[in-house]
Amino acid sequence: MLSIRPAICRACRRAQIRPVRGFATASGPIQQPPRDNYVKLVEVGPRDGLQNEKKTIPLATKIELIEKLARTGVSTIEGGSFVSPKWVPQMANSSEILEHILTRKISSPSQTSYSFLAPNTKGLQNAQALLAKYPGAFASQHQPSADAATPAIEVAVFAAATESFSKKNLNCDIATSLDRFREVIRDSKAAGLRVRAYVSVVLGCPFEGYDVDPHKVAEIATDLLESGADEISLGDTTGMGTAPRTKELLNCMRAAGIRNEDIAMHFHDTYGQALVNTAVSLEHGIRTFDSSVGGLGGCPYSPGATGNVATENMIYFIESLGMETGIDLDAMADIGAWITGELSKSNDSTVEVQWHWELPDPRAPGILVQCSAVDDTAPANLLQLRCTAYITDHRSTIHASPAHALPIDALAPSIRIFF
């Protein structure tokens, strides 16, 4: 018999109330969000999330993933990489993905930008040759379009914040990589293509440890911006970042004259600090973050580093602060469950359904329970729950135990379940 849990989970997620409130800081009282309440999430799953998968992923699955993501309202999606198939075989069909984007009208609530990595001039030339075949099929800085069905195309390059990681990942030192990128950025801008530049291991390196110099990161970011890059994505590739070090890095960026609107933050959740560091970045004024559906991704040169922070977690966290992402959380959660199933991987998203029980008369003394993680394998008359909130009698609050088995028959006369 098929489980009804997925349908119930979707219904419950849609019923959640996400309160508008200020967000607390470690150093002061609750503050109101900055004037700009919109947070942009860049979905990196189709490129960064899949590039190191050992299992061969069919082209059709990659295209389906991109199309599903576009329908959620996410504004920017990494589509692929124009790199040597010898080094990154999973990205070998990026040209087919780009051609599909250019020739098919992918449904989305608003215009979607698709970013493709081109780390050298050869990669850029391959991408441009394909774009030249469909000159009116995409939006660029030279040829903008207000049509939601017209995709915008971006180019991305990536540098590293330490010499060891640069040599391991790019096979050259930092200075040489920046010289290469100047040419790629120049030619991309000449073609009207927006350029995004990534800087990896900004808060910790697998070879040089935690002590990555934030001033060096700011120097690299400044060089890339002066070369013409439109945005810098600062990557905590190892997940070593902490709140104090994230704050220090952003302060160094500010001291170097780099604007918040030129920065995106890219966190990994190796040590469970991704959302903490996101909160620090939001307080600093950063409004663009990278994330990956289902937490897909990782770094082959960073042993033990887990995937990117899950997009589902980011949406839930940001919107719980009263801020907006414009992304359908329910749809994104469904995609995360689907793609991790396709890859036979665990889903690193921790966004779960919440259940609410209330007395029919909320003014009367009684119970209010908020729980998550419904277990539909329990006996028919029990609902297995992991409680996340409280039992309250309107006079006191009692923390529920970590796990409960509640008889449905005993609760039914006095409660309502809201989906």
ZAVEXKOL-538510 format. One line per field, with one value per residue (C-alpha): residue number from 1; x negated, y negated, z. Coordinates in Angstrom, 2 decimals, always signed. Layout:
N
num <- NUM | ...;
u <- X | ...;
v <- Y | ...;
w <- Z | ...;
This chain:
419
num <- 1 | 2 | 3 | 4 | 5 | 6 | 7 | 8 | 9 | 10 | 11 | 12 | 13 | 14 | 15 | 16 | 17 | 18 | 19 | 20 | 21 | 22 | 23 | 24 | 25 | 26 | 27 | 28 | 29 | 30 | 31 | 32 | 33 | 34 | 35 | 36 | 37 | 38 | 39 | 40 | 41 | 42 | 43 | 44 | 45 | 46 | 47 | 48 | 49 | 50 | 51 | 52 | 53 | 54 | 55 | 56 | 57 | 58 | 59 | 60 | 61 | 62 | 63 | 64 | 65 | 66 | 67 | 68 | 69 | 70 | 71 | 72 | 73 | 74 | 75 | 76 | 77 | 78 | 79 | 80 | 81 | 82 | 83 | 84 | 85 | 86 | 87 | 88 | 89 | 90 | 91 | 92 | 93 | 94 | 95 | 96 | 97 | 98 | 99 | 100 | 101 | 102 | 103 | 104 | 105 | 106 | 107 | 108 | 109 | 110 | 111 | 112 | 113 | 114 | 115 | 116 | 117 | 118 | 119 | 120 | 121 | 122 | 123 | 124 | 125 | 126 | 127 | 128 | 129 | 130 | 131 | 132 | 133 | 134 | 135 | 136 | 137 | 138 | 139 | 140 | 141 | 142 | 143 | 144 | 145 | 146 | 147 | 148 | 149 | 150 | 151 | 152 | 153 | 154 | 155 | 156 | 157 | 158 | 159 | 160 | 161 | 162 | 163 | 164 | 165 | 166 | 167 | 168 | 169 | 170 | 171 | 172 | 173 | 174 | 175 | 176 | 177 | 178 | 179 | 180 | 181 | 182 | 183 | 184 | 185 | 186 | 187 | 188 | 189 | 190 | 191 | 192 | 193 | 194 | 195 | 196 | 197 | 198 | 199 | 200 | 201 | 202 | 203 | 204 | 205 | 206 | 207 | 208 | 209 | 210 | 211 | 212 | 213 | 214 | 215 | 216 | 217 | 218 | 219 | 220 | 221 | 222 | 223 | 224 | 225 | 226 | 227 | 228 | 229 | 230 | 231 | 232 | 233 | 234 | 235 | 236 | 237 | 238 | 239 | 240 | 241 | 242 | 243 | 244 | 245 | 246 | 247 | 248 | 249 | 250 | 251 | 252 | 253 | 254 | 255 | 256 | 257 | 258 | 259 | 260 | 261 | 262 | 263 | 264 | 265 | 266 | 267 | 268 | 269 | 270 | 271 | 272 | 273 | 274 | 275 | 276 | 277 | 278 | 279 | 280 | 281 | 282 | 283 | 284 | 285 | 286 | 287 | 288 | 289 | 290 | 291 | 292 | 293 | 294 | 295 | 296 | 297 | 298 | 299 | 300 | 301 | 302 | 303 | 304 | 305 | 306 | 307 | 308 | 309 | 310 | 311 | 312 | 313 | 314 | 315 | 316 | 317 | 318 | 319 | 320 | 321 | 322 | 323 | 324 | 325 | 326 | 327 | 328 | 329 | 330 | 331 | 332 | 333 | 334 | 335 | 336 | 337 | 338 | 339 | 340 | 341 | 342 | 343 | 344 | 345 | 346 | 347 | 348 | 349 | 350 | 351 | 352 | 353 | 354 | 355 | 356 | 357 | 358 | 359 | 360 | 361 | 362 | 363 | 364 | 365 | 366 | 367 | 368 | 369 | 370 | 371 | 372 | 373 | 374 | 375 | 376 | 377 | 378 | 379 | 380 | 381 | 382 | 383 | 384 | 385 | 386 | 387 | 388 | 389 | 390 | 391 | 392 | 393 | 394 | 395 | 396 | 397 | 398 | 399 | 400 | 401 | 402 | 403 | 404 | 405 | 406 | 407 | 408 | 409 | 410 | 411 | 412 | 413 | 414 | 415 | 416 | 417 | 418 | 419;
u <- +0.00 | -1.39 | -2.30 | -0.34 | -3.17 | -4.51 | -1.08 | -0.55 | -4.01 | -3.31 | +0.03 | -1.50 | -4.36 | -1.87 | +0.02 | -3.00 | -2.95 | -6.31 | -6.32 | -7.71 | -10.13 | -13.54 | -16.52 | -18.68 | -22.40 | -24.97 | -26.12 | -22.93 | -19.15 | -16.72 | -17.08 | -14.79 | -15.86 | -17.56 | -15.42 | -16.02 | -14.07 | -14.70 | -17.43 | -18.66 | -19.59 | -21.81 | -21.03 | -24.32 | -23.00 | -23.13 | -26.80 | -28.58 | -26.22 | -26.65 | -30.15 | -31.88 | -29.26 | -30.86 | -27.61 | -26.95 | -23.94 | -21.86 | -21.52 | -17.74 | -17.97 | -20.15 | -17.76 | -14.76 | -16.48 | -17.12 | -13.56 | -12.09 | -14.30 | -13.32 | -9.66 | -10.25 | -11.06 | -14.81 | -16.38 | -19.83 | -20.82 | -24.26 | -23.79 | -27.15 | -30.85 | -32.80 | -35.79 | -37.75 | -35.68 | -38.92 | -39.00 | -35.27 | -33.47 | -30.13 | -30.08 | -30.79 | -27.30 | -27.16 | -26.94 | -23.77 | -22.33 | -23.07 | -21.55 | -18.43 | -18.10 | -18.50 | -16.06 | -13.31 | -11.03 | -11.62 | -8.67 | -9.47 | -7.61 | -10.19 | -13.30 | -15.97 | -19.71 | -21.81 | -25.47 | -28.14 | -31.68 | -34.37 | -37.73 | -39.83 | -39.55 | -38.99 | -35.98 | -34.62 | -35.10 | -33.16 | -30.31 | -30.35 | -30.29 | -27.03 | -25.58 | -26.43 | -24.12 | -21.14 | -21.80 | -18.26 | -17.52 | -19.00 | -19.30 | -22.64 | -23.92 | -24.04 | -20.65 | -18.38 | -14.89 | -11.88 | -10.36 | -10.25 | -10.66 | -13.95 | -16.88 | -19.80 | -23.25 | -26.19 | -29.81 | -31.67 | -35.35 | -36.87 | -39.96 | -41.33 | -42.34 | -45.42 | -48.36 | -48.07 | -44.44 | -45.05 | -47.84 | -45.80 | -42.55 | -43.78 | -47.30 | -48.78 | -49.48 | -47.02 | -48.75 | -48.73 | -45.06 | -44.13 | -46.04 | -44.06 | -40.77 | -41.40 | -41.24 | -38.14 | -36.39 | -37.39 | -36.07 | -32.89 | -32.13 | -32.84 | -30.12 | -27.71 | -27.83 | -27.61 | -30.55 | -30.52 | -33.85 | -34.21 | -36.94 | -37.29 | -38.53 | -38.06 | -37.46 | -39.62 | -41.82 | -42.25 | -45.99 | -46.77 | -44.20 | -42.01 | -44.38 | -43.34 | -44.25 | -41.04 | -43.09 | -44.43 | -40.86 | -39.93 | -42.92 | -41.89 | -38.28 | -39.41 | -41.57 | -38.63 | -36.25 | -38.77 | -39.14 | -35.42 | -33.68 | -30.16 | -30.00 | -32.30 | -31.10 | -33.14 | -33.23 | -33.69 | -34.63 | -35.64 | -32.85 | -35.46 | -33.94 | -32.69 | -30.63 | -33.58 | -35.73 | -32.87 | -32.40 | -36.15 | -36.21 | -33.27 | -34.80 | -37.99 | -35.96 | -34.28 | -37.61 | -38.89 | -36.02 | -34.03 | -30.28 | -27.86 | -25.95 | -29.11 | -29.39 | -27.68 | -28.38 | -28.76 | -28.66 | -29.14 | -27.60 | -30.44 | -30.40 | -26.81 | -27.72 | -26.24 | -23.06 | -24.95 | -27.33 | -24.38 | -22.85 | -26.12 | -26.25 | -22.64 | -23.36 | -26.35 | -24.04 | -24.79 | -21.74 | -23.02 | -23.84 | -24.67 | -22.92 | -22.25 | -19.00 | -19.17 | -22.60 | -24.24 | -27.91 | -31.28 | -34.90 | -37.17 | -40.21 | -38.70 | -38.46 | -35.54 | -33.83 | -30.13 | -27.88 | -26.70 | -24.11 | -20.72 | -18.53 | -15.49 | -17.20 | -18.15 | -14.63 | -13.08 | -15.68 | -15.56 | -11.78 | -11.55 | -13.33 | -10.55 | -12.63 | -11.68 | -13.33 | -10.56 | -11.08 | -8.42 | -9.70 | -7.28 | -8.39 | -12.06 | -11.65 | -9.99 | -12.89 | -15.41 | -13.65 | -13.47 | -17.07 | -18.66 | -16.56 | -17.77 | -21.37 | -20.78 | -22.09 | -20.86 | -18.93 | -20.87 | -17.92 | -16.60 | -13.41 | -10.61 | -6.88 | -5.42 | -2.15 | +0.02 | +2.60 | +4.85 | +7.85 | +11.03 | +11.18 | +7.66 | +8.59 | +9.21 | +6.45 | +5.12 | +2.27 | +0.38 | -2.06 | -4.32 | -6.04 | -7.94 | -9.14 | -5.96 | -6.67 | -3.98 | -5.37 | -3.94 | -0.92 | +2.36 | +3.53 | +0.27 | -1.40 | -5.14 | -6.50 | -9.70 | -8.60 | -10.21 | -8.19 | -6.15 | -3.15 | -1.56 | +1.40 | +1.35 | -0.30 | -3.54 | -5.55 | -6.81 | -9.33 | -8.15 | -10.33 | -12.45 | -10.19 | -6.52 | -3.92 | -0.54 | +2.71 | +4.82 | +8.11 | +7.28 | +6.43 | +9.16 | +12.04 | +10.12 | +7.94 | +8.02 | +5.28 | +4.44 | +2.98;
v <- +0.00 | -3.40 | -5.77 | -9.02 | -10.68 | -12.77 | -14.29 | -15.02 | -16.58 | -18.89 | -19.91 | -20.61 | -22.63 | -24.82 | -25.44 | -26.70 | -30.26 | -31.95 | -34.91 | -38.29 | -39.34 | -40.79 | -38.51 | -38.23 | -38.88 | -37.55 | -41.05 | -43.01 | -43.10 | -41.96 | -44.11 | -44.71 | -43.35 | -45.83 | -47.82 | -45.37 | -42.30 | -40.18 | -37.53 | -36.02 | -32.33 | -31.01 | -27.33 | -25.51 | -21.93 | -21.13 | -22.15 | -22.29 | -19.72 | -17.11 | -17.62 | -15.20 | -12.44 | -9.12 | -7.67 | -8.67 | -10.97 | -10.86 | -14.09 | -13.83 | -13.79 | -16.91 | -18.75 | -17.65 | -18.91 | -22.32 | -22.62 | -21.65 | -24.19 | -26.97 | -26.43 | -27.06 | -30.73 | -30.52 | -33.36 | -31.93 | -28.32 | -26.91 | -24.96 | -23.31 | -23.76 | -24.16 | -22.23 | -19.23 | -16.03 | -14.34 | -16.29 | -16.61 | -13.86 | -14.62 | -17.99 | -16.52 | -17.31 | -20.94 | -22.11 | -20.03 | -21.55 | -25.08 | -24.32 | -22.95 | -26.15 | -28.27 | -26.33 | -25.34 | -27.67 | -26.53 | -27.52 | -29.83 | -32.53 | -35.14 | -35.36 | -32.85 | -33.32 | -30.27 | -30.33 | -28.25 | -27.85 | -28.74 | -28.67 | -29.44 | -30.99 | -27.62 | -26.94 | -30.41 | -30.02 | -26.75 | -28.44 | -31.48 | -29.30 | -27.82 | -31.19 | -32.53 | -29.91 | -31.37 | -35.12 | -36.13 | -33.27 | -34.69 | -37.90 | -39.56 | -42.89 | -44.07 | -42.61 | -42.65 | -41.19 | -41.51 | -38.28 | -35.64 | -32.92 | -34.36 | -32.97 | -35.14 | -33.58 | -34.20 | -33.06 | -32.01 | -31.68 | -30.34 | -31.18 | -30.02 | -31.88 | -29.73 | -28.75 | -25.07 | -24.81 | -26.80 | -24.46 | -21.37 | -22.55 | -24.80 | -23.48 | -26.96 | -29.59 | -32.35 | -35.05 | -32.89 | -32.01 | -35.68 | -36.47 | -33.78 | -35.03 | -38.60 | -37.44 | -35.32 | -38.17 | -40.71 | -38.59 | -37.71 | -41.34 | -42.26 | -39.78 | -41.30 | -38.35 | -38.89 | -37.34 | -35.70 | -34.92 | -32.30 | -32.36 | -29.00 | -28.09 | -31.60 | -30.37 | -27.27 | -25.20 | -21.39 | -21.86 | -25.05 | -24.81 | -27.44 | -30.37 | -31.73 | -35.41 | -37.45 | -40.36 | -38.08 | -37.08 | -40.76 | -41.37 | -38.52 | -39.72 | -43.26 | -42.02 | -40.08 | -43.03 | -45.39 | -42.89 | -43.30 | -40.59 | -41.59 | -39.52 | -37.61 | -34.40 | -33.71 | -29.96 | -28.22 | -25.10 | -23.04 | -24.21 | -25.38 | -28.84 | -30.16 | -33.21 | -35.32 | -34.47 | -35.11 | -38.52 | -39.22 | -38.29 | -40.53 | -43.40 | -42.99 | -43.07 | -46.27 | -47.83 | -47.02 | -49.05 | -46.07 | -46.65 | -44.17 | -44.01 | -42.70 | -39.75 | -36.37 | -33.85 | -30.14 | -27.96 | -24.24 | -22.59 | -20.24 | -21.36 | -22.55 | -26.23 | -27.17 | -28.81 | -30.49 | -32.02 | -32.95 | -34.88 | -36.75 | -37.59 | -38.80 | -41.10 | -42.44 | -43.26 | -40.41 | -39.51 | -36.82 | -33.25 | -30.03 | -26.79 | -23.36 | -21.43 | -18.48 | -19.65 | -18.11 | -18.72 | -18.55 | -19.03 | -16.17 | -18.12 | -18.66 | -15.28 | -15.06 | -18.21 | -17.64 | -19.18 | -22.70 | -24.04 | -22.76 | -25.23 | -24.01 | -24.86 | -28.30 | -29.13 | -28.03 | -29.86 | -33.11 | -33.22 | -32.46 | -35.79 | -37.57 | -37.91 | -36.80 | -34.49 | -34.24 | -30.46 | -27.81 | -25.82 | -22.94 | -22.48 | -22.75 | -20.13 | -17.79 | -18.29 | -17.54 | -14.28 | -13.37 | -14.12 | -12.52 | -9.45 | -9.44 | -9.58 | -7.07 | -9.65 | -10.84 | -14.11 | -16.63 | -18.98 | -19.08 | -20.96 | -18.84 | -19.05 | -20.66 | -19.56 | -21.86 | -20.75 | -23.34 | -23.23 | -24.27 | -27.35 | -28.83 | -30.96 | -27.90 | -26.21 | -23.18 | -21.95 | -23.25 | -20.84 | -21.38 | -18.27 | -17.04 | -13.89 | -11.87 | -8.13 | -6.42 | -2.97 | -3.22 | -1.15 | -2.43 | -3.96 | -5.78 | -8.76 | -8.67 | -12.16 | -13.98 | -17.09 | -20.38 | -22.81 | -22.86 | -21.72 | -24.75 | -25.37 | -29.17 | -29.59 | -27.70 | -26.06 | -22.50 | -21.14 | -17.91 | -14.86 | -14.23 | -11.41 | -10.69 | -8.13 | -9.80 | -7.77 | -9.35 | -8.22 | -10.00 | -13.24 | -13.29 | -14.63 | -17.70 | -18.72 | -19.95 | -19.11 | -21.93 | -20.95;
w <- +0.00 | -0.95 | +1.89 | +2.09 | +3.97 | +1.03 | +0.38 | +4.08 | +4.32 | +1.41 | +2.90 | +6.28 | +4.84 | +3.01 | +6.26 | +8.17 | +9.43 | +8.99 | +11.37 | +10.43 | +13.15 | +13.78 | +14.12 | +17.21 | +17.31 | +19.69 | +20.54 | +20.98 | +21.21 | +18.55 | +15.45 | +12.51 | +9.12 | +6.79 | +4.39 | +1.57 | +2.66 | -0.45 | -0.36 | -3.61 | -3.64 | -6.42 | -7.02 | -7.60 | -7.58 | -11.32 | -11.56 | -8.21 | -6.73 | -9.45 | -10.83 | -8.46 | -8.52 | -9.44 | -10.74 | -14.35 | -14.45 | -17.65 | -19.59 | -19.32 | -15.52 | -15.48 | -17.79 | -15.75 | -12.59 | -14.15 | -15.44 | -12.07 | -10.30 | -12.71 | -11.91 | -8.18 | -8.75 | -8.14 | -10.14 | -10.94 | -11.65 | -12.37 | -15.57 | -16.17 | -16.92 | -20.13 | -18.86 | -20.10 | -19.84 | -18.84 | -15.59 | -14.90 | -16.85 | -15.20 | -17.01 | -20.45 | -21.76 | -20.64 | -24.26 | -24.74 | -21.57 | -22.77 | -26.18 | -24.50 | -22.47 | -25.60 | -27.75 | -25.29 | -23.40 | -19.82 | -17.68 | -14.76 | -12.78 | -13.80 | -15.93 | -14.93 | -15.33 | -16.15 | -15.19 | -16.91 | -15.64 | -18.19 | -16.38 | -19.45 | -22.90 | -24.58 | -22.39 | -23.06 | -26.82 | -26.76 | -24.93 | -27.21 | -30.33 | -29.14 | -28.14 | -31.61 | -33.15 | -31.27 | -31.06 | -30.17 | -27.81 | -24.62 | -22.66 | -21.96 | -20.70 | -24.31 | -25.18 | -22.10 | -22.17 | -19.89 | -21.19 | -18.43 | -21.04 | -22.33 | -20.33 | -19.30 | -19.67 | -17.34 | -17.25 | -14.11 | -13.21 | -10.01 | -8.02 | -4.67 | -1.52 | -0.80 | -2.96 | -2.04 | -3.06 | -6.25 | -7.32 | -6.48 | -8.07 | -10.90 | -11.43 | -11.08 | -8.45 | -7.58 | -9.64 | -12.77 | -12.31 | -11.99 | -15.18 | -17.02 | -15.67 | -16.81 | -20.41 | -19.82 | -18.01 | -20.67 | -23.53 | -21.64 | -20.91 | -24.52 | -25.49 | -22.97 | -20.58 | -16.85 | -14.98 | -11.59 | -9.90 | -7.19 | -4.56 | -2.80 | +0.71 | +2.09 | +5.66 | +5.77 | +3.49 | +3.56 | +3.02 | +4.95 | +7.73 | +9.34 | +9.03 | +5.66 | +5.56 | +5.08 | +3.74 | +0.99 | +0.15 | -0.13 | -2.43 | -4.74 | -4.78 | -5.57 | -8.44 | -9.92 | -9.59 | -11.16 | -14.02 | -14.68 | -12.63 | -11.61 | -8.43 | -6.10 | -4.45 | -1.32 | -0.71 | +2.62 | +0.70 | +3.74 | +6.04 | +8.57 | +8.83 | +12.16 | +13.03 | +14.29 | +11.28 | +8.85 | +10.43 | +10.23 | +6.54 | +5.70 | +7.65 | +5.61 | +2.41 | +3.55 | +4.53 | +1.03 | -0.44 | -1.71 | -1.58 | -0.06 | -3.35 | -5.05 | -2.65 | -2.41 | +0.34 | -0.34 | +2.77 | +3.36 | +6.40 | +7.37 | +11.01 | +11.16 | +10.91 | +7.53 | +8.86 | +11.71 | +9.18 | +6.99 | +9.91 | +10.44 | +6.73 | +6.70 | +9.63 | +7.73 | +4.81 | +2.39 | +0.33 | -2.08 | -1.08 | -2.92 | -2.00 | -3.43 | -3.49 | -1.12 | +0.03 | -3.04 | -3.61 | -1.94 | -2.83 | -3.99 | -2.74 | +0.71 | +2.47 | +4.88 | +3.63 | +3.17 | +0.59 | +0.08 | +2.47 | +1.35 | -0.53 | +1.40 | +4.71 | +3.44 | +2.25 | +5.53 | +7.63 | +5.67 | +5.51 | +9.24 | +9.73 | +7.86 | +4.69 | +1.19 | -1.34 | -3.94 | -4.05 | -3.52 | -0.52 | -1.07 | -4.67 | -3.71 | -0.98 | -3.48 | -5.91 | -3.17 | -2.35 | -6.05 | -7.08 | -4.02 | -4.76 | -8.37 | -7.12 | -4.30 | -1.85 | +1.51 | +1.48 | +3.58 | +3.89 | +7.46 | +6.64 | +8.01 | +8.27 | +11.39 | +12.91 | +15.04 | +17.56 | +19.18 | +21.44 | +19.64 | +21.89 | +21.93 | +24.97 | +27.13 | +29.15 | +27.37 | +25.22 | +22.24 | +20.69 | +17.68 | +16.43 | +13.40 | +11.66 | +11.37 | +11.31 | +9.25 | +10.10 | +13.63 | +14.75 | +13.37 | +16.66 | +17.44 | +15.85 | +16.44 | +16.86 | +17.62 | +19.47 | +18.59 | +20.67 | +23.84 | +25.80 | +27.41 | +29.70 | +29.12 | +32.54 | +32.06 | +29.33 | +29.62 | +27.17 | +25.61 | +25.64 | +22.51 | +21.33 | +21.91 | +20.96 | +21.28 | +21.13 | +18.42 | +20.01 | +23.26 | +21.50 | +18.88 | +21.04 | +22.13 | +19.20 | +15.66 | +13.18 | +10.77 | +7.39;
